[in-house]
Each structure stands twice: as C-alpha cells, then as structure tokens.
C-alpha cells in the first residue's frame, strides 16, 4: 500500500475516534456494559475466552515473524474494528446497535488473530469510551471476537470452496459475522437473566428483538463496506494479500518458500 494512502487511512481512523471521545453516547449498547452480568457468568465467559486468545497470539506471532510487512495491515484491521464497533446507533427500543468490523480482519488473518484484535479493541473502548466493560470483557470478546470472526471466516471459506465470487463470499461473511455477534450477545443476556414467564427462551427472544430492527440493516451495510475495503486492498496491496491465509488456500508461507514457488 502506498505510504500516502496508509497515512490518510490512519488519520481518518484517529479523527473519527476523537469524535467519539468528544461526543460520547451514554445509551445502553450492544456490548454488555460494566457490571451488568452476574459474577458467575462474567467469570465463565472470561475462562472460555482464554484458549482462543492464546491461539490468536500464536497466530499473530507466526504471521509477523514470517512477514513483518504485514504489521501495518494487521493494525489497520484492528483500527477498522475499533472505529466501526464504536459507532453506536440508537434503536427504536431505547437500546442501540453497531457494526462490529471483525469480518475484515477474520477474512484476512484468520479468526483467532481477530480474537486478539477484538479483545484489544474492547479493552480500549471500555477504558476510553465507556463502551462495554472490563468485567464483561470475556462475554463481549466471545461474541464479537470469537463467534463473529469464526462465522465470517467460515462463511467466506465455505463460499469460496463452492466457487462463489469473492465479493459475495466477503459480503456474506462480514454480514453474518455481524448478525451472529448480536445473536450471541442476546443468548448471553438471556442465560444470565431468564424471564419469569417463559424462562431463558423468552428472554433470549426479547433481547434479540431489541437489536434486530437496527442490527439487520447495519449488518448489510457492514458487508458492503467490507467488500469495498477488500477491493481497495486488492488494488493497492496485492503483494500483502497474496501472503495472507485467506488468499493462499489457508496457508501463510515463508518468504523462502514463496521464492522457490
């Protein structure tokens, strides 16, 4: 990618981030807020998150060790998720929805790498924007950093194997990754707060209906935006894309192996 393009993209992310810091939104967000979950559920999701984070750290370490030039693209994937998931849009129910931005990183670097990036994004949002929380980090990482990326990557790879156009694979992966994130959050809240009438099922359906009105069009919009970003990268970062797992049949190869090929 050209240095000028990289600089402009980074400045745009910083500018938008500053806007969110200056004009905070205090409504309840799709991230589960600080202290909202009972201790046992908060601890449960934190424990479930740990193995995926360990795998993600190993994946990132391997990628960076083989190809240091991918550090900038990795950082951009994290910044993309940070900016998009900070865009809280109020819904008609008094809550709010937002894009997740995890589909791009999952498609490029694999789902476990995006787990780590998603966790870092959530930590910064909790500290800087009061969006989400540290006690609910495990639950939020599981929904946005595990379920979302694995869904996006799985859908993308599955459609590619079926011979679908790349734009359709990217769109479907990003869109469904967004939707499954919100479905997972609804399940987490439903498990923690079963309804007096109807139990967990009724509670899960209630939480899903809270987000659905705004989340569905947001998921479609995120899918379109992710396709546009991939198209831009295909023009300006062809060399970097060829090194990535999603574009080399699931393998990140060493430089000397590429030279032999």
HUSUL-V315614 format. One record per pair of residues at least 4 apart in sequence whose C-alpha atoms are under 6 Angstrom apart, sorted by the first residue. I is the first residue (numbers start at 1). J is the second residue. D is the distance in whole Angstrom. If there is no record, write none. Layout:
i/j/d
I/J/D
I/J/D
This chain:
i/j/d
1/236/5
1/237/5
19/23/6
20/24/6
28/95/5
29/96/5
30/97/6
31/132/5
32/132/5
33/132/4
33/133/5
34/132/6
34/133/4
34/135/6
37/42/6
42/136/6
45/138/5
45/139/5
46/138/4
49/138/6
49/142/6
53/116/6
56/112/4
56/113/4
56/116/6
59/113/6
60/113/6
61/65/6
63/67/6
64/68/5
66/254/5
76/80/6
77/105/5
78/117/5
81/85/6
81/101/4
81/102/6
82/121/5
84/99/5
84/100/6
84/101/6
85/98/6
85/99/5
85/100/4
87/98/6
88/97/6
88/98/5
89/96/5
89/97/5
89/98/6
90/95/6
90/96/4
91/95/6
91/96/5
91/214/6
93/210/6
97/215/6
100/178/6
102/149/6
103/149/6
103/152/5
103/174/4
105/109/6
105/114/6
106/110/5
106/111/5
106/114/5
106/149/5
106/153/6
107/153/5
107/246/6
108/246/6
111/149/5
111/150/5
114/118/6
115/145/4
115/146/6
118/145/5
119/141/6
124/128/6
125/129/5
125/131/5
126/130/5
126/131/5
126/132/5
126/133/5
133/137/6
137/141/6
140/144/6
141/145/5
142/146/5
143/147/5
143/181/5
143/184/5
143/185/6
144/148/5
144/181/5
146/150/6
147/151/6
148/177/4
148/181/5
150/154/6
151/155/6
151/177/5
152/173/4
152/174/5
152/177/5
154/158/6
155/173/5
156/169/5
156/170/6
156/173/5
159/164/5
159/169/6
160/164/5
167/227/6
168/172/6
169/173/6
170/227/6
171/223/4
171/224/6
171/227/6
172/176/6
173/177/6
174/223/5
175/219/5
175/220/6
175/223/5
176/180/6
178/219/6
180/184/6
186/190/6
186/204/5
186/207/5
186/208/5
187/204/5
189/193/6
190/194/5
190/200/5
190/203/5
190/204/4
191/200/6
194/199/5
194/200/4
194/203/5
195/199/5
195/203/5
198/202/5
208/212/6
211/215/6
212/216/6
215/219/6
233/237/5
234/238/5
242/247/6
244/252/6
245/250/4
245/251/5
245/252/5
246/250/6
